[in-house]
Each structure stands twice: as C-alpha cells, then as structure tokens.
C-alpha cells in the first residue's frame, strides 16, 4: 500500500509548520514549541514565539531567558508542542519536511 511506511509518523510540510506558528503567534496562544534542527539535538526546553520573519522565526526560552534564532524554518526537521492546538497533539514528535505533500489528513512523500 502506498505510503504505509509513514502511517506511524506525522509528516508536516514546512508551509503547514509556518501556518501553525503564525496561528499561535497571531492568537497569542500560550503554547510551547520545541524542535530539532537539521544535524542538531532537540532543544532542551519548550519555547515561545517572539517573531516570525519571511523565512524563519525568533523564539525565547523562558527558563534560560535566551533567544533562539532560526533563519529558515525548513531547517526544522522535528517539532512538538506542549498543549493541543488545532489537530496537533501535545508531546507528539512531528516530522517537518519541505518535500511532503498532504493526502487527506496524513502526509506522504
């Protein structure tokens, strides 16, 4: 069956990730966001969105009081949120990729 190897994971296109961040930012929803950049380990703490740029974002880690700059959202390969928002579940690792297309509510390569 086509795409069966992806049924246990949720693949999210970068554009959908951006739309999620825009929605959280505009509505000023208190949702923490944690991610892993390409070639790096997971960020240790959930962060809040400070600002979205044309291609990237600025986050703040409220525990360390540090800012985290992501120049290109397509560098985010995995992410999770700490509270339910829209169809996104808390503490679920989502795979982010610019090459995945939506078919129904599951994403396939």
VENFEN-V86763 format. One record per run of one state. SS is the DSSP state (hx for helix, st for strand, lp for the rest). FROM is the first residue (numbers start at 1). TO is the last residue. If there is no record, write none. Layout:
# VENFEN-V86763
{{SS FROM TO} {SS FROM TO}}
This chain:
# VENFEN-V86763
{{lp 1 3} {hx 4 6} {lp 7 10} {st 11 13} {hx 14 27} {lp 28 32} {st 33 37} {lp 38 41} {st 42 42} {lp 43 46} {st 47 52} {lp 53 56} {st 57 61} {lp 62 65} {st 66 70} {lp 71 72} {hx 73 75} {st 76 81} {lp 82 84} {st 85 85} {lp 86 87} {st 88 88} {lp 89 89} {st 90 90} {lp 91 93} {st 94 97} {lp 98 100} {st 101 103} {lp 104 105} {st 106 108} {lp 109 109}}
